[in-house]
Structure formats: structure tokens, C-alpha cells
Amino acid sequence: MEELLQLKEYLTEARYDEAMMLVEELEDMAKDDKITRISSFAEIMLIHLIKQSVERRTTRSWDDSILRATEQIIRTNKRRKAGGYYLIRTELQEAFEEAYASSLRRASREAFEGAHSPQEIEKLFDKNALLDKALRLILDEQQAQ
């Protein structure tokens, strides 16, 4: 809120260069917030994709969690008024890669009743294929909308 008041002051005082710098800062702050939220949902999605992959099975709960995470990522990423999306494909990919390590740790505690370390679990699936699958779920659903 403080930034908006500062922006108003800059505009009323015709300090346009400073106003533009503040607008850019606000855009960066908004994008950082989007990335944080998307990464949180990406982590949930990856946990369940990892468990599906290593246990070679699924549950309705895992499927529902993956679907909900997909929907939330798309909803968070969608620009309402301007159209399009905040994060492009490469940025979404980066968000998934950033969420991967914590997802692997959490999945290792859940898969096989927590009997394996993250390193052991990671040997049971192809990381790149899993990340590609997660990204494909998002991109395919975006195209369908």
C-alpha cells in the first residue's frame, strides 16, 4: 500500500521517471509473489507425481492433488485483464526445478512408508521425464482453456 501512495505522489508531482521506476518495482514484486505461489503448488504436484512414478500406482487422492495443483498454477499464472500468462514456459520450468528438491524430500517420507532416503527414491525414476510431465500437464491444460 505504501508503494501506491508513493506512486500517487510521484505522479501528482510530475516525477515521471521515479514513478516508472516504482511501477517496475511493483511489477517485479507481483511477479515474485506469483512465482512463490506457483512454486508452492508445483511442489504439491511433484510430490504426488514422484509417488506415482516410484510406487507405480496412484490413488484418487494423489490424482485429485495433481489436478488441484494444476488448476491452481494455471489460475495463479493467468493474467485476468491483459490476457496471457505471467510466467512463460521457461519460467514455469524453473519454478518446477526449484520446487523439485523439497518435493523429493517430502515424497521420500511418504512413498513406501518412508523406508527410503531421497537419494534412493530419486534412483527409481527419471527426473527430467517427471519435470517434463509436470510442465506438460500445465501447458496442455492452458491450451485447452
Buried (B, 14 or more C-beta within 10 A) or exposed (E): EEEEEBBEEBBEEEBEEBBEEBBEEBEEEEEEEBBEBBBBBBBBBBBBBBBBBBBEEBEEEBEEBBBBBBEBBBEBBBEEEEEEBBBEEEBBBEBBBBBBEBBBBBBBBBBBEEEBEBEEBBEBBEEEEBBEBBBEBBBEBBEEE
